[in-house]
Amino acid sequence: MQKKEQIKRYSLFIISLFFAALGVAITKKGELGVSPISSVANVFSLYFPELSLGTWLILWNCVLIIGQIVLLRTKFQWIQLLQIPLSFLFGWFTDFGMWLTSWFQTDVYLMRLVMVVIGTIVLGFGVSLAVIANVIMNSGEAFVKALSDTLHVEFGNVKIGFDISCVIVAVALSLLFFDFTIQGTREGTIIAACCTGLVVKFFTRRLKTPLDTLLTDCTNEEAFIS
């Protein structure tokens, strides 16, 4: 991969982090739950509000990175440590998204549901950009891949199990923290779990060809000059 193309791809990945984080923030404002992978951090942010949701997401992502190292051991590629600064970016972008949406307040259930749908679409759009950038996986997906490689189980099946496990842990923490009541994990979590993949497929099919052309354009230019 040419250096210019690599710079373009990492730039696109950073943009993807912004939209994915904004999607999490918008979904959070709906107060009907967040995506499964963010649900654990969400419960912690509710019980320990001294730290923002973005900060808890940074901590959660770092736990997942440590998990990859434990699972892969000598097979862990140290380039994957780039997930650490990218996790910080994602956390900061999430808090920025929370600030951008801080004006939104409503008790109307339909409007909250609309926020969840919008957030899921924005999240899926961000994930699709990351897929097209194709440079590095976020910590959640990378942990699933590490687990998949270790167990020799298909990635998709492990992903489903991982998402379910995140929700179970979030619900268990909620029951523990909030006197046996469920907080932070509701129907919005189910909507995000069921629909994010569909949104990713929708945007990826429509954006991959034009964005790939844009990303590899520098390579074509260099070939022409030479």
Secondary structure, DSSP 8 states (H G I E B T S, - for coil): --HHHHHHHHHHHHHHHHHHHHHHHHHHHTTS---HHHHHHHHHHHH-TTS-HHHHHHHHHHHHHHHHHHHHGGG--GGGGGHHHHHHHHHHHHHHHHHHTTT-----HHHHHHHHHHHHHHHHHHHHHHHHH-S---HHHHHHHHHHHHHT--HHHHHHHHHHHHHHHHHHHHHHHTTS---S-SHHHHHHHHHHHHHHHHHHHHHHHHHHHHHHHHHHHHHHH-
